[in-house]
Amino acid sequence: MKKFGIRDLVNAGVFSLLTVMATWCGGMIGFIPVLMPLVPFACGLLSGPVFMLYSTKIDKFGMVFIMGIVFGLVFSMSGHGLIVLPAIIILSLICEVILKRGGYKSVKTARLTYTVFMIFAAANLIPIYFARDAFIQSLIDQDYGAEYAEKLLSVMPTWSFIPVVLVGMLGGYLGCTIGIKILNKHFKKAGMV
């Protein structure tokens, strides 16, 4: 097993933060409540290319795990709930296994890895679906207002949990596919097929 070097830690930190920033950009559409079901899709679509660039730097177990910890900490500390951190840590470990099975040299495996990672959207959505009253109150407390909260919940019925998560995974898949097209020369340079 290869050891972590300073370059690996820097890459993990920088790309984790870039991926979080791209994810947050996608999440901005959630300020329009009727677009909330598309937030996971937009997050995956915008962050997928960043992850694909990061995947050219990954050659050992643990780099996706570091990204997951950064994601979990940032999202937990920014009000997305404490469940996000353990959920993302578990997902990151699953993604590490997937990426390792591809020998860190498979573009398809890297894309699958991030598609699975996008399940983290489920952890962010849990309060909307399973703690609706507390979620509404938190929105009101944050000055979003009752009208925003009611509109958001009207477009996020309880039955839509799994479809919204699947759409988020689709966004991750398509984002990675776009990343593959854009970054083709980087994959060749990194020896990825």
N, C-alpha and C positions, 0 to 999 in steps of 0.2 A: 504494500500500500504506500502510495506517494505521500510524503509529508507536506504539510502546509508551509508555504513561505510567505514572506511579507507581500510579495506581488499578488498571491492568491487572496490574502486578506483584504488588500486594497481593492482588487477587482470585485470581490464579494461585497464589500461595503459600498463602493461606488455604484455598481450595477444594481444592487438592492435598492439604493435610494433613487436611482433613475427609474427603476421599475415602479416603485411606490409613487413617484411623481407622475408618471404616465397614467397609472391607475387612478390617482386622484383627479387628473384632468378628465378622464372618462366619467368619473363620479360627479363632476360638476353639473351634468345634465339633470341630476337628481334635485337640483334647486327648482326645477319645473316638475311639480308633483306627478303630472300625467306621464312623464317620461321615466319615472322610477323603475318600472319593470325592465327597462332597457339599460339601466346603469351597469349591471354585470357584463352585458354584451359590450358596451362602450369601453369599459375598463379593460377587458381582454383584448379588444381590437387595438387599443392604443398602446398597451403594455406588451403585447405579444412580440412585436418587432424588437423591442428593447431586450426582452428575454432571449430572443434568438441570437442577438449579438453577444449577450452574456454567455450563451451556451458555447460559443467558440472559445471561450476562456476556461471553461470547466473541464478539468481532466482528473478530478479526484472526488471521492465521496466527502460530502460535507458542505459544498459550496451552495447548493440549493437550500440546505438546512440553515445556513447562515442567513440567506435571503429570507427564509421563512420566519426566523426569529426577528429580523429587522421589520418585516411586514407586520408580524403579530404585535410587536411592541408599539410601532407607530400607530396602528389602527386601534389597539387597546387604549393607548394614552390619548387618542384624539376622540374618544367618546363612542367608539363602536362596540363597546362591551368587553367584559373580561373573557368571554367564551372564545373570542377570536384568537388569542394567543395559543391556548392548547390545541385548538382545532387546526391552526396553521402549522404548528409544530408536527402534529401527526401527519398532516398532508405532505409536509416537506420531507418527512422520512419515507413516505410511500413514493414520492417523486424521486428521491435519491435512488431508491431501488430500481425504479423504471429506467432512469438515466444510466445507471451502472450496467443494467442488462444490455444497453446499446453500446457499451464500451466507451462512452463519452465521445463517440465519433459518428453517431447516426443523427442526421437532421430529423428524420421521422420520429425517432425516439425523443429527441429534444422537444419537438412539437407536441407529442403525446404527453410529455412531462408537464408542460405548461398548461395544456388543456385540462389535465387532472388537477393541477395546482389551482385553477380557477374555481374549483369547488369551494375555495375559501369564501366565496361570495355567500354561500349558504350560512356561514357563521355570522357574517355581517347582517344577514336578513332575519335571523332567528327572532330578534325582538319584534320585528314587524309582524311576523306570523304567529308567534307563540306567547307574546306578552303585549298584546295590542293596547290594552288600557295604559300600562306603564309607558309604552312607546309614545302614545298620544300625549301623555302628560309631559314626557321629556321634551317633545317637540314644542309644546306650549311654553314650557319653562325656558327653552332656548329662543323664545320669541319668533318661532316660525308661525305661530297662530293656529287657532282651531280650524280655520278654513283650509289651510295648507294640509294639516294632519288628516282631516276628513277626506279631502280630494286624493291624497296619497293612498289612504287605506281603501278608497273606492276602486282604485286601479290595481290594488294588490290583494285580491281576495285570498282567503286561506288556501284554496285549491291551487293557487298559482305558484306555490313555493318551488316544487320540482321543475315545472317548466321554466321559471325564471333562472334557476341554477343551470339548467341545461342550455339555455340561451347564452348564459355567461360562458359556459364551456365552449360553445360555438364561437363566441367572440374571441376567446383565447386561441382557438384553432385557426380562425381566419386571420387574426393578428399575426400569429406565427407564420402562416402561409405567406402573408404580405412580407414579413421579415425575411423569409427565405428568398423571395424574389429580389428584394432590395439588396440583400447581403450576400448574394451568391459568391462573389469573389472572396469574401471573408471565410466562408465555409470551405472553399477550396484551399485557401492558405492554411487553415487550421486542420486540414486533412479529413474533414467531415464529408460523409457521403450522403 
